[in-house]
Amino acid sequence: MVRTILTHPGGAHKDDLLAVCVLIAKHGAPVVRRDPTPAELDDPSVAIIDVGGVHDPARMNFDHHHFPREHAPTCALSLVLDHLGIYQDALHFCDWLEPAEWFDSRGPNKTAKWLGVPRKAISQLNSPIDITLLRRFARTTQLAAGDPLYEFMRYVGQDLLEYLRVARERIEFAEAHAQRWSIPRGDELVEAMFLPRTDPASDEPSIAVGNYIRAAGLEQTIAAIVYPDRRGPGYGIGRYEDHPKLDFSRIEGQPDVHFAHKSGFMCKTSATDPARLRELILASWLE
């Protein structure tokens, strides 16, 4: 068991703060901000974050600063998430993680260039929440349960771990039940992902399908998703990632379509026959 979480003193960054948040949520151990001793580097009951010059998960050492220049962008949070077996899911579902890796290992200029935005955009995205948390964390030398900052950091870690746990459960649910449709349309195929009604049902069927598509690497392939309507016996049909060839407002006059969003991104239908659901997708396809 981890009895102490140790990270460097002085200025704090998003990666070390979030790594500590995750470990607080996992272990509930107190936090110390100072350089580690050799004995602590060898002690797996002391989790050492972003300092120490060692990456050795078996001894709970998570530092990346000794990695060579050509190493892929990595930060302390990456190492902790990988140790917990959830790094790949975090990359898929936490869009902020990869920019955080770039910022911490490459700096703001290279991060802005990688993102394709002006350098100023990096600071424009800063929030007073970020600034205050980092500033307050940097001013501490130790934190323990009951301290307001410690408890807030526990919330952050708990929410991140819970978010990734639920995302993984939804992926596994969709993987077990979803069907990929390749719908002929002339010389082309319209690709859709269909989640049938199940018992028990997914708590968020559209999100489950979307998570599965991302995890399976099908973002550039799937045009539409079809999922059980939580408010009725029929189905919702939506365009995946705003696919430009689908406009469901085109079918709002169909007798079995009881709602079609005016912007065209989704509709609700009482239809349950897969053949009819495929017809509605084709009828929404733009020439």
N, C-alpha and C positions, 0 to 999 in steps of 0.2 A: 504493500500500500504506500502511496505517496503521502508523506507527512509534511513536506515543505515544497512550495513552488518558489523558485528563485529566478529572478531576471535582473538585467543590468540596471545600475543607477543612472541618474541623469535623464536626458530627453527620452520620451517614450514615443513609439510609433504604433500605427494601427496593427501591424502584424504581431508585435510582442504583446500588446494589450489583449488582442483577441485570442491569442494562444493561451494566455493566462486565464481569460474568461472561460475557455473550454475546459481547462484543467481544474479550475475552481468548481465548475459544474460536475465534473466527473469525480473529484476526490474531496472537495470541501476543505482542502488544506490551507493553512495560512500562507501569505505571500511575503517574500523578503526581496528587497531591491538592493543588491550589492554584487560584487564579483564573487564567484564561487571559489572555494578552496579545492586543492587536489583531492582531499578526502571526499568532498561532496560530489565531485565529478565521478568518483568511483561508486557512489552510494545511490542505488536505484530508488531509494525512498525519497530522494531529493530530485525533483523535476527541474532541470536547468534550461531556461528559455532564452534564446537569442544572445547568448554569451558563453564563453568558455572555450570556443574554438574546437568543439567536438560535436559530431552528430553520431550518436550511438543510442538508438531507442531502447536497447536492452538495459542500458543504465540510465534511461530517461534524460538523455542529453540531446537538446534540439537547437543546435546552432548551425547557421549556414554561411557565416562570414568567411570561412576558410575555403569555400568552394572555389574552383578556378573561374576565371573570367568568362570562359565559354560555356559554363554550366547554365542549363535552362533557368529562367527566372524562378527563384524560389525564396520563400520567406519562412520565418519560424512557425507561423500558423500552418503553412503547407506541411511541414514536417510532423507537427502534432496530429493533424487530420489524417495524414498517411499512416502514422502509427496506430490510429484508431480504426483504420480500414475504411474511411469514408472520404478520402481525398478526391477520388474520381467522381463520386456523386456531388461533392461540393463544387468541382469544376463545372459540372453540367448545370447545376441549379442555383449557384451563387455567382451571378454575373460579375460581382464586384471582386471576386477572389483573384482572378488573373491580373487585373490592373493593380491590385494591392501587391502581388508578387513582383510585377514590373517596377512599381514605384519604389519598393524597398530594396531591390537588387540592382536597378538600373538608374534610378533617379527620375526627377520630374521631366526633364527635357526628352530623354529617350522614351519615357512612357507616353508623353504627348505625341511624339512622332509615331510610335507604334499604334496609338489609338486614332491617328489621323486628325488630331485637333490642335488648336493653338496652345502654346505653353500656358497661357493665362487661364485656359479652361480648367486646368488641374486645380488651381487655387479657387476658381469660381465655384467649384463643386464642394468646397469645404463647408461644413455646417458648424454652427455654434455648439451643437451637441458633441461633434468630434473634438473640437478645440478644447472644450471644457473637460471632457473625460480624459484626454491625453495630458492636459496641463495638470489636472488634479492627481492623476496617476503618477506623473513624473515627480511631483512634489512629495510623494510618500517614501518612506523607507521600509514600512511594513504594513500589512493589512490582514485583518482576521474577521471571522464571522461576526456579524453584528454591526460592523462599520458600514455606513450607508453606501460608500463607493464599492466596497467588497460585495455587498448584496446586489447592487445594480449590475456589477460584472457577473455575478452568478446568474442573474436573469438573462443577460446577453448570451452566456454560454449555454444555458438550458434551452433557450429559444432556438439557437442555431442547431444544437444537437437534435432537438425535437423536430425541427423543420426537415432535417436530412433523414431522420428516421421515418417520418411519415412519407416523404418523397420516395424512399426506397420501398416501403410497403405498397405504395400506389403503383410503382413500376412493376413489382412482382405480381400484383393483382391483374394489371393489364396484360402482362406477359402471359399469364395463365388463361386469359379469357378473350383477348382482343383478336380480331381477324383483319387481315389486310385484304382490301378489295382492289383489284385492277379492273376498272370498268372500261370496256371498249367504247371508243367514240371515233368513228371513222378509222383513220390510220394511227390514232394515238390511244394511249391508255390514261385514264384519270385515276390517280391513286388516292385511296381513302383508307382510314383506319376505323373499324367498327367495333364498338364495345357492346355486346348484347346485355340484356337485362339479366341479372343474376340474383341469387338469394344465398348469402347476404349480398347486398349491393355495395358498391364503392361509395364512400361518403362524398367524394367530389369526382364524379365520373369523367367530366371533361378535362380536369387537371390530371387525372390518372392517365388518360390517353396521351395528353401532351407530354407528360413526363416520360412515358414509355417511348414515344417517338424520338425525343431528344436523346435518351439513353441508348437507343438502338441505332443512332446516327442516321435517321431517316428525315432530317429536317428539310433537305433539298428535294425530297421525293414526294412526300405526302401533301396533298392539296386540301383534303377535307377530313374532318373527324365527325363521327356519328356516335352518339352516346345516349344512355337512358335519361329521359326528362325526369328530374326529381319532383316536379309538380304535377305529373300526369302519367298515363300509361304509355305514351308515345316516346318520341326521340327528339333530341336536339341535333341539328346539323350545323356545323360551323366551318369556316375556312381556317386552315391551319396557318398560323403566322401571316395572316392577311394575304393569303394567296391572291394574286391580281386577277386570276381568271374566273373567280367565283363571285357571284352577286345574288344572294338569296332573296333580295327584294323583288327579283324577277318572278318569283313563284308565290307572292303573297296572295294572289287570287285563287290559288288551288284550293279545292274544297277541304282537303285534309291538312292544310297548313293554317294553323290558327294564330300564328304570329311570325312575322318576318321583320327584322330590324331594318329601319329605313336606310341605314348605311350599308346594308347588305352583308354584314359579316356573319350573321347566323339566322336560323329560323327554328321554330318548334312545330312539330307535326304529330298528328294522332296516328300516323302510319306506323305499322310494326313489321310489315312484310319487307324483308331485305331487298327484294326486287323493286318494290315501290320506293324505298329509300334511295336506291341507286338511280332510279328515274328522276327523282327530285334533284339529285346532285347534277345529273346531266342537263336538266332543264335550267339550272342556275349557271351553267358554264357560258362564258362570254365567247363570242366568235372572234 
